């Protein structure tokens, strides 16, 4: 009868072997390859930071053959990029539900090297929290920290739970503390946007903002629950806020009844399908409440809120 350690070893090896055929090596930068996962039919997801060029990208498959891949789109904010490739020989991975992961759960990071083949590291999920805004300006549906090693060529590889399902994409670029799993739900959302537009649209209203407290006297007088808001420091000429009549000195309290006490609150709301929509923003102006309708614009990569 095998010992528990032998059984565990065999099961981990089986998990890695199950996922490895759907993990490819990606040649999108000089000297070092990265990893990618066949996420859907003819589509590969990888870590955006590992792609240093938009063209002349190749992938090495599980049996060693090399095929060309085309960049569909990239989203630096979530560190995800999408490639299309004809000739993928393996099935897309089975995608798990990252919302069910727990601190302490076992996880494997499975990558691929064009020379040595598949590689894996084992660890646990060391931290889990709710939605998290990255330093690159994107938003992950969850913060999932790994204590498994993400090797230099493993970014873009699969993060696998103990059922053999892929719960995310491994990256070493979003945290200085440890590797992260970009949740599968985020990968699906970003993949849909990249297929449709080639980018993830992010809305903006064209203002510079500063968090400020809302005095208790104002809270009582105006019957507002916000302890803070966002003061407008500048307004972009002919931007969405300017066209709606928002002025320097206004204090933004909420957008579509959602409180916005920190700049991240507004930025999170403006992700994705808000572009082109008219939204109601409640403000304090001259000691009085006022509702302003703003049509959300689409900001460029370096745009403001």
TACORBEL-V590097 format. One record per residue. N is the residue number from 1. D_CENTER is the distance of its C-alpha to the mean C-alpha in whole Angstrom. Layout:
n=(N | N)
d_center=(D_CENTER | D_CENTER)
//
This chain:
n=(1 | 2 | 3 | 4 | 5 | 6 | 7 | 8 | 9 | 10 | 11 | 12 | 13 | 14 | 15 | 16 | 17 | 18 | 19 | 20 | 21 | 22 | 23 | 24 | 25 | 26 | 27 | 28 | 29 | 30 | 31 | 32 | 33 | 34 | 35 | 36 | 37 | 38 | 39 | 40 | 41 | 42 | 43 | 44 | 45 | 46 | 47 | 48 | 49 | 50 | 51 | 52 | 53 | 54 | 55 | 56 | 57 | 58 | 59 | 60 | 61 | 62 | 63 | 64 | 65 | 66 | 67 | 68 | 69 | 70 | 71 | 72 | 73 | 74 | 75 | 76 | 77 | 78 | 79 | 80 | 81 | 82 | 83 | 84 | 85 | 86 | 87 | 88 | 89 | 90 | 91 | 92 | 93 | 94 | 95 | 96 | 97 | 98 | 99 | 100 | 101 | 102 | 103 | 104 | 105 | 106 | 107 | 108 | 109 | 110 | 111 | 112 | 113 | 114 | 115 | 116 | 117 | 118 | 119 | 120 | 121 | 122 | 123 | 124 | 125 | 126 | 127 | 128 | 129 | 130 | 131 | 132 | 133 | 134 | 135 | 136 | 137 | 138 | 139 | 140 | 141 | 142 | 143 | 144 | 145 | 146 | 147 | 148 | 149 | 150 | 151 | 152 | 153 | 154 | 155 | 156 | 157 | 158 | 159 | 160 | 161 | 162 | 163 | 164 | 165 | 166 | 167 | 168 | 169 | 170 | 171 | 172 | 173 | 174 | 175 | 176 | 177 | 178 | 179 | 180 | 181 | 182 | 183 | 184 | 185 | 186 | 187 | 188 | 189 | 190 | 191 | 192 | 193 | 194 | 195 | 196 | 197 | 198 | 199 | 200 | 201 | 202 | 203 | 204 | 205 | 206 | 207 | 208 | 209 | 210 | 211 | 212 | 213 | 214 | 215 | 216 | 217 | 218 | 219 | 220 | 221 | 222 | 223 | 224 | 225 | 226 | 227 | 228 | 229 | 230 | 231 | 232 | 233 | 234 | 235 | 236 | 237 | 238 | 239 | 240 | 241 | 242 | 243 | 244 | 245 | 246 | 247 | 248 | 249 | 250 | 251 | 252 | 253 | 254 | 255 | 256 | 257 | 258 | 259 | 260 | 261 | 262 | 263 | 264 | 265 | 266 | 267 | 268 | 269 | 270 | 271 | 272 | 273 | 274 | 275 | 276 | 277 | 278 | 279 | 280 | 281 | 282 | 283 | 284 | 285 | 286 | 287 | 288 | 289 | 290 | 291 | 292 | 293 | 294 | 295 | 296 | 297 | 298 | 299 | 300 | 301 | 302 | 303 | 304 | 305)
d_center=(45 | 42 | 41 | 37 | 36 | 37 | 35 | 32 | 32 | 33 | 30 | 28 | 29 | 29 | 25 | 24 | 27 | 26 | 22 | 23 | 25 | 21 | 20 | 21 | 21 | 20 | 22 | 20 | 21 | 25 | 26 | 23 | 22 | 18 | 17 | 16 | 16 | 18 | 15 | 18 | 21 | 21 | 18 | 16 | 12 | 12 | 10 | 10 | 12 | 15 | 16 | 19 | 20 | 20 | 23 | 25 | 22 | 24 | 23 | 25 | 26 | 27 | 30 | 30 | 30 | 28 | 27 | 26 | 22 | 21 | 18 | 17 | 14 | 11 | 8 | 8 | 6 | 3 | 6 | 7 | 10 | 13 | 16 | 19 | 22 | 26 | 28 | 25 | 27 | 25 | 24 | 20 | 19 | 20 | 16 | 17 | 16 | 13 | 15 | 18 | 17 | 19 | 20 | 23 | 21 | 22 | 19 | 20 | 18 | 19 | 19 | 22 | 24 | 27 | 30 | 29 | 27 | 25 | 24 | 23 | 22 | 23 | 22 | 21 | 18 | 19 | 17 | 15 | 14 | 13 | 10 | 9 | 8 | 8 | 11 | 9 | 9 | 6 | 5 | 4 | 7 | 9 | 10 | 11 | 13 | 16 | 19 | 20 | 20 | 17 | 20 | 20 | 20 | 17 | 14 | 13 | 15 | 15 | 15 | 18 | 19 | 23 | 23 | 22 | 19 | 16 | 13 | 10 | 10 | 11 | 11 | 13 | 12 | 9 | 12 | 16 | 17 | 16 | 14 | 11 | 10 | 6 | 8 | 9 | 9 | 6 | 7 | 10 | 9 | 7 | 10 | 13 | 12 | 12 | 16 | 17 | 16 | 15 | 12 | 10 | 13 | 13 | 16 | 18 | 22 | 23 | 24 | 24 | 24 | 25 | 25 | 28 | 30 | 32 | 36 | 37 | 40 | 37 | 36 | 39 | 40 | 38 | 37 | 33 | 31 | 29 | 29 | 27 | 26 | 25 | 28 | 28 | 29 | 29 | 29 | 28 | 31 | 31 | 27 | 26 | 27 | 30 | 31 | 31 | 33 | 31 | 33 | 32 | 33 | 32 | 30 | 27 | 27 | 24 | 23 | 24 | 25 | 22 | 23 | 21 | 23 | 20 | 18 | 15 | 16 | 17 | 14 | 12 | 15 | 15 | 11 | 12 | 15 | 17 | 18 | 22 | 23 | 25 | 24 | 27 | 26 | 29 | 30 | 33 | 36 | 39 | 39 | 38 | 35 | 34 | 32 | 31 | 29 | 26 | 25 | 21 | 21 | 18 | 18 | 18 | 15 | 18 | 18 | 19 | 18)
//
